[in-house]
Amino acid sequence: GEDFRDPRSQGVLGRRSESRSPVGRRTFGNGGSIGQLRGTAEERPRPMKVEHIEILVEEPSMESALRVLLPRMLKEISFEVHPYQGKSDLLQRLPERLVGYASWLPATHRIVVLIDRDDDDCKKLKRQLEKIARDAGLVTKTTAGSRPYQVVNRLAIEELEAWYFGDWEAVRTAYPRVPATIPRKAGFRVPDAIKGGTWEALERILQQAGHLKGRLRKIETARIVAKHMAPSRNSSRSFCVLREALEKMSSPTVH
């Protein structure tokens, strides 16, 4: 199995985490489950600044894009991105991973699970993710209400490449010969609703523009396009939902 001990003792945190003094472990009520976060009025955790985010994604190309984008989006918050080998691998290993987090996660840390919906029923998949977190003893943002939460589950309606169609200016900067008119064409106006797969569509466009001779190399493309992306102008709905969640975590005091 994977080693889910506190990574602060293993040197695996993202940027700007080295100088931060260690955050002590906290034991919460209801049999010590971190997910319950209950206590007396004096002990109940107050809103506090998030210091670190653990992000779980289903493939290395998403990891590559986020490692470029997140420093611009999270400001002083450190992060770590953990890629899996596809959705089935992530869903299979997620229960054990979250149980591991629940054993040490400080109140100033958050977990974001980012997964493609693909052809799955969106509500069904979201319920599955919520149940996995609940069974691990963690509180999700969806169910927290006014309580502090540890886990944010976010579904990318299509694939990572939908984010590129949401910021076509970044794609044109990376690949100058692609047509500027793509976002205005029927079938491309809603980045998360492109039929036939967004990576396949992007591959065809790059091939037709003479930027690509073979198949789309997803990790390389993620690195190239992400460095030109401006999070504030992205029109992909799934990207906007993630951006809003991260912006709330970056606010001075959050639950």
N, C-alpha and C positions, 0 to 999 in steps of 0.2 A: 504493500500500500504506500501512499504518498506520505511524506513527513509534513504534518500540519502544525508543528510547533511554532511558537511566536517567531516570525522571520526577523524581528529586530535583533535577535541574538545570533542570526545566521548571515547578516550582511546582504540581504536580498531586497531591501526596500528601494524604492525609486529615488529620484533626485531629491536633494536638499534634506534627506532624512538623517545624514550622518551627524549633524550638529545638534539635533534635537535630543533633549534629555529623555531617558526612557519613561514611558507612562506606566505606572504601576498597575498590576491586575486588580480588578474589582470584582467582588462577589456580590451578586444580586439575589433578591429574595426568591421564594418558592422553590426551595430545595437547591438553591445555588444556580438555577438556570439563568444564563445571561439574557435570554430572550424575554423574561418576564419584567425585569427592571422595576421591581416593586420594592417598597420599603416605607418607613415612616415619612411624614411630611418633611422632616429635617434631612432624611437620608436620600429622598427621591432626587435623582439627577436633574440638574438644571440644564437649560439649553447651553451648549458649549460649541466651541469652534472645532470643526472637523480637521484633523491633522494628517490623515492618511486614508487612501482608498485602495482596496484590492479589487481588481477588475478581472472577471472571468469571461473569456471569449471562446468561440468554437473553432477558430482557425488562425494560423499564423499571419495571414494577410491583414486581418483585423488588428492583431497585435501591432504589426508594423505601422499601420495608419495611426493608431491611437498613441503610440510612442512619439510620433511627430506632433500630433494635435494636442494632446493633453497638457503639455507644459504651457501652452497658450491659454488653455481653458481653466486650469486649476490654480494658477498663480502659485501661491506658497504651499499648497497642499502636495505632499509626496504621494506617489502612487506606485503600484506594481501591476503589470498585466500578465495574466496566465493563459496561454493559448492551449486549446485541446485539438484533437484530430477529428473534428467534425461534431455535429450536433449530438449524435448518438453517444459519442465518447463523453462529451460534457454532461449530458443528462445521466449517464450511467455512473459517473464518478462524482457528480455534484453532492449527493447525500453525504458521502463520507467526508468530502471537503468541508461542507458547512458544519458538520459535527465537530471537525477539527478546529474550525474557527471559533465555534461557540465555547471551546475550552480555554481560550486565552484572549479573545478580542476585547481591546480596551474600548471605553465609551466614546473615545474620540476617533475611532476607526469606522469605516463603512465598507460594505461589499456591494459591488454592482455586477449583476449577471446579465450579459448582453448576448442575445441569441437570435438567429434568423427564424422567422416564422415559416418560410418556404410555403409548402402546401398544407401545413398543419392548420387546424382550427385555432385561431388566435386566442380565443377565450379559454379553450381547453388547455392549451400550452401554458397560458398564464396561471391557470389554476394548479397545474402540475408543479410549476416552479414555486408557487406560494406554499403548497403543501410540503414540498421538500424542505423549505426554509422553516416552516412551522414545526415539522417533525424533528428538526435539528435543534429546536429551542431558540430560534432567532425570530425577531419581529421584523416584518417587512414594512416598507413605506405605505403599501396599499392598505394594510390592516392596522397600522399603528394608531391612527386617530391623532390624539394629542400626546401620545406617548413617544419617547425616543425610539428610533428604529435602527436596525443594523444593515438590512438588505434592501437593495433596489433592484427589481426585476424589470428589464427593458427588452422589448421585442423589436428587432429590425424587421419591418414588414416584408422586405425583399432580401437583398443582400448588401454587402458593403458597397458594391458599385453603385447602388442607388444614391449614396452620398455624393458620388462624383457627378452624377447627373443633376444633383441639387446645387452644385457649385461648378457649373460648366466653364466659368471663367478660369478656374484652377486647371481644368482639363486642357483648355486651349493654351494656357501658359506652358503647361508641360508638353503638349503636343500641338504646335501652332497650326498644323495643316487641317485639323478637324474643323468642320463647318461651324460657324458661330450661330447658325439658325437652328441647330438641333433642338434646343429647349422649346422652340416655338412650333415644332412639327407635331402633328397628331400622333399620339402614342408615346411622346416623350415629355409632355407638359407636366405630368405628375410623376416625379421620380420614383416613388414607391409603388407605382401601378404599371410599370413598363411590362408588357406581355412578353413571354418567352425567355425571361431571365435577363437581369441587368448586365451580368458579366458577359453573356453572349452578345448582347446588343453593343456593349462597349468594344468588344473584340472586333465585331464587324465594322464599326465606325473607324477604329484605328487601322484596320487592314485596308479599308477603302481609301483612307487618307494617305496611305503609304508609310505609316509609322510602325506597322507590325507585319511581318512576313509569316510568322508561325502562329502558335497559340498564345493567348494572353497569359503572361507570367504575373500572377496575382500579387505576390509579395513585392516584386520589383515595381509594379504599377502603383501599389499602395504607397510605397515610399516616395515615388516620383510625384504623384498627384497631391498627396497629403501636405507636402511642404509648401504648396501654393494655395491651399484651402484657407478660406477665412470663415471661421465658425459662425460669425454673426450674419453672414449673407446666405447661408445654406438653406435651400427651400425643401429639402427632403424632410417629410414629417417625422420619420423615425429618428433622424439626426436631431431635429429640433426638440423632440421629447427627451433625448439623452442630454442635450445641451442644457435644457431647463433644469433637469434633475441635478446636473453638476453645478450649475449656477447657484441653486439653493444650498448645496453643500458648501459652496465657497463663501456664502454670506457669513458675516462676523459671528452670529450665533444661530445655530440650528439645532433641532432635536435629533 
